Amino acid sequence: MNNGVLIYVLISFVLGALVIYRREELPEKYKRPIAILALFFVVSGFVFLLASFFTAS
């Protein structure tokens, strides 16, 4: 696995965990945009993780 992909996957999963853990402390008007952004990062990190496993040689 490429180091850049590994770092991206770790950061995106940590961001998703932080949004879930601190959801009560986020301002109401920022909850939905931050959640959508975190969801995008987590899904793309998962796709990158799967792609790196399939292309590993």
N, CA, C and O atoms as a MOPAC input file, in Angstrom:
PM7 MOZYME 1SCF
protein

 N      0.85500 1    -1.17500 1     0.00000 1
 C      0.00000 1     0.00000 1     0.00000 1
 C      0.90000 1     1.23700 1     0.00000 1
 O      1.90300 1     1.29800 1     0.71000 1
 N      0.52000 1     2.19600 1    -0.79900 1
 C      1.25100 1     3.44700 1    -0.88600 1
 C      1.12800 1     4.21600 1     0.43200 1
 O      0.06600 1     4.20900 1     1.05500 1
 N      2.20100 1     4.87200 1     0.85800 1
 C      2.17000 1     5.60800 1     2.11900 1
 C      1.16500 1     6.74300 1     2.10000 1
 O      0.53000 1     7.02100 1     3.11700 1
 N      1.00700 1     7.40900 1     0.95300 1
 C      0.03100 1     8.47800 1     0.84500 1
 C     -1.39100 1     7.98100 1     1.03200 1
 O     -2.20900 1     8.63700 1     1.67600 1
 N     -1.67900 1     6.81600 1     0.46400 1
 C     -3.01800 1     6.22700 1     0.61800 1
 C     -3.24800 1     5.83100 1     2.06100 1
 O     -4.33600 1     6.04200 1     2.59600 1
 N     -2.24200 1     5.26300 1     2.69800 1
 C     -2.37700 1     4.85500 1     4.09100 1
 C     -2.64100 1     6.05300 1     4.99300 1
 O     -3.50200 1     5.98800 1     5.87100 1
 N     -1.92000 1     7.13200 1     4.79000 1
 C     -2.12600 1     8.33900 1     5.59500 1
 C     -3.51700 1     8.91300 1     5.34600 1
 O     -4.19000 1     9.32500 1     6.29100 1
 N     -3.95500 1     8.94700 1     4.09600 1
 C     -5.28400 1     9.46300 1     3.77100 1
 C     -6.37600 1     8.63000 1     4.43300 1
 O     -7.33000 1     9.17500 1     4.98800 1
 N     -6.23300 1     7.31500 1     4.37300 1
 C     -7.23000 1     6.42900 1     4.97600 1
 C     -7.28600 1     6.64300 1     6.48300 1
 O     -8.37400 1     6.74600 1     7.05000 1
 N     -6.14400 1     6.71200 1     7.13000 1
 C     -6.12400 1     6.91900 1     8.58000 1
 C     -6.73900 1     8.26000 1     8.96000 1
 O     -7.54300 1     8.32900 1     9.89000 1
 N     -6.37400 1     9.32100 1     8.25700 1
 C     -6.91800 1    10.63700 1     8.57500 1
 C     -8.42400 1    10.69700 1     8.31700 1
 O     -9.15900 1    11.29400 1     9.10300 1
 N     -8.88200 1    10.09500 1     7.24500 1
 C    -10.31600 1    10.14500 1     6.95300 1
 C    -11.12200 1     9.35400 1     7.97900 1
 O    -12.20900 1     9.78400 1     8.36300 1
 N    -10.61700 1     8.21300 1     8.43100 1
 C    -11.33800 1     7.45400 1     9.45100 1
 C    -11.32500 1     8.17900 1    10.79800 1
 O    -12.31400 1     8.14200 1    11.53000 1
 N    -10.22100 1     8.83100 1    11.12400 1
 C    -10.15900 1     9.60900 1    12.37000 1
 C    -11.11400 1    10.79200 1    12.29500 1
 O    -11.78700 1    11.10500 1    13.27700 1
 N    -11.18300 1    11.45600 1    11.14000 1
 C    -12.12500 1    12.56300 1    10.98100 1
 C    -13.56100 1    12.09300 1    11.15400 1
 O    -14.35600 1    12.75800 1    11.81800 1
 N    -13.89800 1    10.96500 1    10.56900 1
 C    -15.24800 1    10.42200 1    10.74000 1
 C    -15.54700 1    10.07400 1    12.18400 1
 O    -16.65000 1    10.32400 1    12.67000 1
 N    -14.57600 1     9.50100 1    12.87300 1
 C    -14.76600 1     9.16200 1    14.29000 1
 C    -14.92600 1    10.41600 1    15.13600 1
 O    -15.74600 1    10.44000 1    16.05400 1
 N    -14.16000 1    11.45400 1    14.84300 1
 C    -14.28900 1    12.69400 1    15.59900 1
 C    -15.64500 1    13.36200 1    15.39300 1
 O    -16.22600 1    13.89700 1    16.33700 1
 N    -16.14000 1    13.33200 1    14.17700 1
 C    -17.45600 1    13.92600 1    13.91200 1
 C    -18.53600 1    13.16600 1    14.67600 1
 O    -19.45000 1    13.77400 1    15.23200 1
 N    -18.43200 1    11.85300 1    14.70300 1
 C    -19.41800 1    11.05700 1    15.43800 1
 C    -19.28900 1    11.29200 1    16.94700 1
 O    -20.29400 1    11.42000 1    17.64700 1
 N    -18.05600 1    11.34800 1    17.43900 1
 C    -17.82300 1    11.48600 1    18.88000 1
 C    -18.21900 1    12.86800 1    19.40300 1
 O    -18.72800 1    12.98500 1    20.51800 1
 N    -17.99000 1    13.90600 1    18.61200 1
 C    -18.23300 1    15.27900 1    19.05400 1
 C    -19.45300 1    15.92200 1    18.40400 1
 O    -19.50400 1    17.14700 1    18.29800 1
 N    -20.42200 1    15.15000 1    17.97100 1
 C    -21.54200 1    15.70500 1    17.21900 1
 C    -22.40200 1    16.65300 1    18.05500 1
 O    -23.02600 1    17.55000 1    17.48800 1
 N    -22.46100 1    16.49300 1    19.36100 1
 C    -23.27600 1    17.38800 1    20.17800 1
 C    -22.63500 1    18.75600 1    20.34300 1
 O    -23.33000 1    19.73900 1    20.59900 1
 N    -21.31000 1    18.83100 1    20.20000 1
 C    -20.60000 1    20.09300 1    20.42100 1
 C    -20.47800 1    20.93900 1    19.15400 1
 O    -20.03300 1    22.08500 1    19.22300 1
 N    -20.86600 1    20.39600 1    18.00400 1
 C    -20.79100 1    21.15700 1    16.76600 1
 C    -21.94700 1    22.15100 1    16.69900 1
 O    -23.06000 1    21.83800 1    17.12100 1
 N    -21.68800 1    23.35600 1    16.16700 1
 C    -22.80000 1    24.29700 1    15.97000 1
 C    -23.82900 1    23.72200 1    15.00100 1
 O    -23.48100 1    23.00400 1    14.06300 1
 N    -25.07000 1    24.04000 1    15.23300 1
 C    -26.17400 1    23.44000 1    14.46800 1
 C    -26.05400 1    23.70200 1    12.96900 1
 O    -26.35500 1    22.81900 1    12.16600 1
 N    -25.62100 1    24.89500 1    12.58200 1
 C    -25.57200 1    25.20400 1    11.15800 1
 C    -24.41300 1    24.51800 1    10.44100 1
 O    -24.39900 1    24.48000 1     9.21100 1
 N    -23.43600 1    23.97200 1    11.17900 1
 C    -22.29400 1    23.28700 1    10.57100 1
 C    -22.37600 1    21.77500 1    10.65300 1
 O    -21.54400 1    21.08000 1    10.06800 1
 N    -23.35400 1    21.25600 1    11.36100 1
 C    -23.43900 1    19.80100 1    11.54100 1
 C    -23.58300 1    19.05300 1    10.21900 1
 O    -22.82200 1    18.12200 1     9.95500 1
 N    -24.52500 1    19.43400 1     9.40200 1
 C    -24.77000 1    18.71600 1     8.15200 1
 C    -23.60400 1    18.83700 1     7.16900 1
 O    -23.18800 1    17.81800 1     6.61700 1
 N    -23.05000 1    20.04500 1     6.92000 1
 C    -21.91600 1    20.10500 1     5.98900 1
 C    -20.69000 1    19.32700 1     6.47100 1
 O    -20.01600 1    18.68000 1     5.67000 1
 N    -20.40200 1    19.38300 1     7.75300 1
 C    -19.25100 1    18.63900 1     8.28100 1
 C    -19.50700 1    17.14100 1     8.19900 1
 O    -18.59500 1    16.37400 1     7.89000 1
 N    -20.72800 1    16.72000 1     8.47000 1
 C    -21.05600 1    15.29300 1     8.38200 1
 C    -20.96700 1    14.79800 1     6.94100 1
 O    -20.48600 1    13.69000 1     6.70300 1
 N    -21.42000 1    15.59100 1     5.98200 1
 C    -21.34000 1    15.19500 1     4.58300 1
 C    -19.88500 1    15.13100 1     4.13000 1
 O    -19.50000 1    14.20000 1     3.42200 1
 N    -19.07800 1    16.10100 1     4.52700 1
 C    -17.66400 1    16.10200 1     4.18600 1
 C    -16.94400 1    14.90600 1     4.80300 1
 O    -16.13300 1    14.25900 1     4.14000 1
 N    -17.23800 1    14.61300 1     6.07100 1
 C    -16.62600 1    13.45900 1     6.72300 1
 C    -17.06500 1    12.15100 1     6.05900 1
 O    -16.26100 1    11.23300 1     5.90200 1
 N    -18.32400 1    12.06800 1     5.67600 1
 C    -18.81400 1    10.88300 1     4.97200 1
 C    -18.09100 1    10.70200 1     3.64200 1
 O    -17.71200 1     9.58600 1     3.28700 1
 N    -17.90000 1    11.79300 1     2.90800 1
 C    -17.16300 1    11.73000 1     1.65000 1
 C    -15.73500 1    11.23000 1     1.88200 1
 O    -15.24800 1    10.37800 1     1.13900 1
 N    -15.06400 1    11.75700 1     2.91100 1
 C    -13.69600 1    11.33000 1     3.20100 1
 C    -13.63400 1     9.86200 1     3.58900 1
 O    -12.73600 1     9.14600 1     3.14500 1
 N    -14.55400 1     9.40500 1     4.39700 1
 C    -14.53800 1     8.01300 1     4.84900 1
 C    -14.83500 1     7.07100 1     3.67900 1
 O    -14.16500 1     6.05000 1     3.52300 1
 N    -15.82600 1     7.40400 1     2.86200 1
 C    -16.16000 1     6.54500 1     1.72400 1
 C    -15.00900 1     6.50900 1     0.72800 1
 O    -14.65200 1     5.43800 1     0.23600 1
 N    -14.42700 1     7.66200 1     0.42500 1
 C    -13.30700 1     7.66300 1    -0.51300 1
 C    -12.09200 1     6.95700 1     0.07500 1
 O    -11.34700 1     6.30800 1    -0.66000 1
 N    -11.87700 1     7.06700 1     1.37800 1
 C    -10.79200 1     6.32200 1     2.01300 1
 C    -11.00900 1     4.82700 1     1.92800 1
 O    -10.06200 1     4.07100 1     1.71100 1
 N    -12.24800 1     4.39300 1     2.09900 1
 C    -12.56200 1     2.97500 1     1.98300 1
 C    -12.36100 1     2.49400 1     0.55100 1
 O    -11.85900 1     1.39200 1     0.33000 1
 N    -12.74900 1     3.31500 1    -0.41900 1
 C    -12.54800 1     2.95500 1    -1.82900 1
 C    -11.06100 1     2.87100 1    -2.14000 1
 O    -10.62400 1     1.94300 1    -2.82000 1
 N    -10.27800 1     3.82900 1    -1.65000 1
 C     -8.82700 1     3.78100 1    -1.85800 1
 C     -8.21400 1     2.55600 1    -1.20600 1
 O     -7.29800 1     1.94900 1    -1.76100 1
 N     -8.70700 1     2.18900 1    -0.03700 1
 C     -8.20500 1     1.00600 1     0.65300 1
 C     -8.49700 1    -0.25900 1    -0.15600 1
 O     -7.61900 1    -1.10400 1    -0.32500 1
 N     -9.71300 1    -0.38700 1    -0.65000 1
 C    -10.06500 1    -1.53700 1    -1.47000 1
 C     -9.26900 1    -1.56700 1    -2.77000 1
 O     -8.80500 1    -2.62200 1    -3.20100 1
 N     -9.11900 1    -0.40600 1    -3.38400 1
 C     -8.35900 1    -0.33400 1    -4.63900 1
 C     -6.90500 1    -0.70900 1    -4.42900 1
 O     -6.30400 1    -1.35400 1    -5.28800 1
 N     -6.33500 1    -0.32000 1    -3.31300 1
 C     -4.93200 1    -0.66100 1    -3.06900 1
 C     -4.78500 1    -2.15600 1    -2.77700 1
 O     -3.75400 1    -2.74400 1    -3.10400 1
 N     -5.77900 1    -2.76900 1    -2.17700 1
 C     -5.71200 1    -4.21800 1    -1.95000 1
 C     -5.83600 1    -4.99700 1    -3.25500 1
 O     -5.16600 1    -6.01200 1    -3.44500 1
 N     -6.69900 1    -4.51500 1    -4.15500 1
 C     -6.88900 1    -5.20300 1    -5.42800 1
 C     -5.72200 1    -5.02600 1    -6.38500 1
 O     -5.46300 1    -5.89000 1    -7.22300 1
 N     -5.01800 1    -3.90400 1    -6.26200 1
 C     -3.90500 1    -3.63900 1    -7.17300 1
 C     -2.55300 1    -4.00300 1    -6.56100 1
 O     -1.52000 1    -3.81300 1    -7.20300 1
 N     -2.54100 1    -4.51600 1    -5.34600 1
 C     -1.27300 1    -4.88300 1    -4.70100 1
 C     -0.66000 1    -6.07400 1    -5.43300 1
 O     -1.35800 1    -7.00300 1    -5.83900 1
 N      0.63500 1    -6.02500 1    -5.58800 1
 C      1.28300 1    -7.13200 1    -6.29100 1
 C      2.31800 1    -7.80800 1    -5.41900 1
 O      2.96200 1    -8.76400 1    -5.85400 1

